Amino acid sequence: MNEDVRNIVLGLVAAGIGASLGWIARTYLWKRKLRRKQAFFGLPDNSESLLVVNRDPATAEPAVHRVDVFALLELSALVKDCGAHVQVVTQDAAHQGFGERTEFCVGGPGSNRRMVAHMAAMLPGVRVNIDPEPGPDRGAFRIGADLYRMEPGITEYVLLARLTAGERRETRPVFLFCGQRAITNQAATRYLARNHERLARKYGSGSFVLLLKVVNSQAYGPDVVELVADVTKPAQSPLPTPSEPAPPKTQKKSHRAD
């Protein structure tokens, strides 16, 4: 074998080794990213999850709002990306505890009985005005001592929460998407899909409750979302004894989502 042939062979071998090492490195990074995503959502390979859908309060018949269907599709895609399975049940048919399977619960307490149960058990510091009569406080959130009113189509709020019950490592989380309108539920699911890596780095496998603001949904739909505050502490603490009505929150520093 002359020197030129030997150099060609050595070059091919080096290129093959480099390509193999690159493939191994990319596979390792991809698997590590997947494992972190699975840990955050509580969705290991071939695990089961529960997707609890609400009803459209504007109809007399059992139905899901068209925008909420879009939210369910985005959540289903997240579950599929984790290599897990999803079972869809209606809010009045989810008669089981939590912690055994990851659960995604969509819709406010006015349209989702399951959400009512979760909020009573795990978010005692949150109240939602579900009075059907028109008024300035219709749909308003009270979180601790603060009141958040909505302006339909202009400024609307939604709670995005990851909650766990108990200290067992294998306990699966419950994700809540509690919005003032259907468009805000979709905004929260989209925010979670876009920011789950950042949330996992910040909170790990712990609980959190975030208050999000959906800006000008009549023009931008669910795409323009701002983080108003981390309200985990007041949301999980009992409501303070009422003394006098708290002024509504209209000016509050917020951060634009990535």
Summary of the structure (lengths in Angstrom):
residues: 258
radius of gyration: 22.7
end to end distance: 58.5
largest distance: 94.1
contacts: 779
relative contact order: 0.14
helix: 37%
strand: 23%
